[in-house]
Amino acid sequence: MLRTIASQLARAPMRSHPVVAAAATSRFFSSTSAVSQATPSTPVSTSSSESSPVNLLRDQLRYYAVAEIKNRPYLITKNDIIVLDRLKDVKLGDVIELNQIKELGSKDYAIQGKPYVSQEYFSIKATVIEQPKGKIVETFKKKRRKHFQRTYRIKPLHTLLRVSELEVKAI
């Protein structure tokens, strides 16, 4: 089960019993129900290094990130290839630092941003590997009873990025 670390970077409780999950409406719930487990009601202190939420995430093996590139979200991991619309101001071999990250996480933990995660928690870099043309896309337009028909054929331009670095920084 994925634990979400909110903007206060508090550790969220695990819910294993279906009655507890149905009774709770938010990530944190009060301990007044009969079947509830002991849950922390205060955020985890960041003074100790082993209990810090960022260090909990850092101890995981693999990370993922939801990056926003040209106002579209992309779920990325290390060595992924991202196919997106053409970026005009880049050339082959350029290294791009992705800094608009909505969520950073692993199998067990996640840090969600409001709207973005702070850049002091991560380092994500991608390399431009190709800028090809896509397949032919046909668009057919018609106005009924006006004898107007047009067929447009275009090859959209793409940019391929390879995620070369995805790291969670130690705090």
C-alpha positions, 0 to 999 in steps of 0.5 A: 500500500502506498503511503503518502507524505503530505505537505507537512511531510507527515507519515500517513497510517496504514489501514489493514482492516476494511471497517477502518478504511470505510469509516475514515474519510481522510488520510488521518482519522481519529482513534474513536472507532472501535477497531482503529489502530494507534496512529500518530496525530502529529507530524513525524519530527525531522530532527532524527535522520532515520525517521525523516520522511525524505530519508524514508523515501531515500532508503527505497530501491526505485523511485518514480516521479510525475513530471510536468513538461509543457503542461502535461504530466509524465510518469517517469523512472530512471532510464525511461524514454519520454516522447513529447511534442517538439521542444524548439529550443533544445538540440541533440545531446542537450541535458535538461533539468526537470524541476516541475515535479508534482509527485516523487515516490517509491513503492511504499512512500510518496511526496506530493507537492502543492502544486510542485515538490520543492527542488531541495528534495530531488535531482532529475536530469534528462538528455535529448536523444532524438527529434523525429517526425511522427506517423501521418495523422489525417484530419477530415473536415466537412460541412454538410450541405455546403459542398465543403470537404478538406483532408489535412495530413500532417506529420507531428514533430516529437522530441525524445528524452531519456531520463539519465538521473533521478535521485532523492537528495539527503537532507 
